[in-house]
Amino acid sequence: MNCWKGAVCRSWIYPTLIICANGFFSTMRPSESFLTPYLTGPDKNLTIEEVTNQIFPVWTYSYLALLFPVFLITDYMRYKPILLLQGISFIITWLLLLFAQGVLAMQMVEFFYGMATATEVAYYAYIYSVISTDHYQRVTSYCRSITLVAATVAAVLGQLLVSLADVSYFHLNAITLASVSLAFVCSLFLPMPQKSMFFHRKGVSQTLPGPDKAVAAVGADGPSSCQEDEGSVSAERAPTPTQQADDAKPQNHAFGVLVQLSKDLRDCYSSRKLLYWSLWWALATAGFNQVLNYVQVLWDFRAPSHSSAVYNGAVEAIATFLGSATSMAVGYVKVNWDLSGELALGIFSTMDAGSLFLMYFTDNIWACYAGYLAFKACYMLLITIATFQIAVSLSMERYALMFGFNNFVALVIQTILTVVVVDSKGLGLDISTQFLIYGSYFTFIAGIFLIRSIYIIISIKCRHTSVVGEST
């Protein structure tokens, strides 16, 4: 019997099933689409200003404070304890959301939700530590697909329960508490990994399998889509973050790994290609997360939930589907992204800006919904391209490092936006004016990459013209 249990735990099927179950239940949160109506409704009786300027900003501050230490501790503790911490954080979040009252209590909700968000890195990192490289691509697709399915199910279920069954927001949060509790129970049954990516590394570095493997295969057909800029450091040829640290065997292994990580990060960003794509990633992700954090407040402002039908769940379900569809479409588009990638960033960032301006200038809730759908679809399309462009020539360790650092920079930018624009100690702008600021922010991003793409195209044409002139 013990031999059979050991064989099951060592196979890739058992941990994949458990981590997918954990991912499904932790993402299946039907009350999230209705958080603002719940907080401003009779259950909590908070004002829009309190929710916008005093409560929601705490999530950004908590996430920023915890992201970097959690990123390192996750690897050092080999993932499973952090998955358990995520489950506990979610449970505390929804217990407080259900039974606590007042602004301070809801600020604590946002703090623990920020902790849960910071620990999400363990979900994808865990699976790579317990399965062989032969199954990376398949398992990654399972893990990502199950979270998309769960998010869609949660949004649809929440909308159906609210619209058809007249279920209260309180009971919707109770369903979410049950779901995240099941996720915590699932994490208890995960096998404990024997290795991790940086601090407990075994064997040689593996090439990143990634969710965009299919995209990478298509992009590799282009003439230079996998090439770095001339004169830049090759991220794939350089040693991985822990190879040098393991070879040197420093007395303080943890310090040695941190030193090597910083050197490795510097080498990665010495590539102009990776630098520009990472710049867009950080800037756009900061704006995207800011919009997601406050869009429900705008919807409630345009159509108050106490006097209007609320379709937040349906909109989120459609947005998730459109985001998945646009991400999938990237895999079937054969484009030399080295030449046209930054032009695409500029064009679609312009569309994002237009969507946000639409949400600011219109008083129609349906136009607001449409603007949000277009905004999220464009962002998901671009983030898929950016992920591929950054990951295609990196080892898994280097991609994880750049992913973590890019998100950290995005969170710093988002925190600055929150302090200046949202927080009551800053400008404390009303929700409508905030979206004017966010639209202007994406206009700035679009301007950067449109100007740079035009410069690249003109430079290439000038070089081509000079070469043709010399040959004649």
Salt bridges, closest charged atoms under 4 A:
GLU32 OE2 - ARG29 NE 2.90
ASP229 OD2 - ARG272 NE 4.00
ASP264 OD1 - ARG398 NH2 2.25
ASP267 OD1 - ARG266 NE 3.99
GLU316 OE1 - LYS376 NZ 3.74
ASP338 OD1 - LYS273 NZ 3.85
GLU342 OE1 - ARG452 NE 2.64
ASP363 OD1 - ARG302 NH1 3.59
GLU397 OE2 - ARG201 NE 3.26
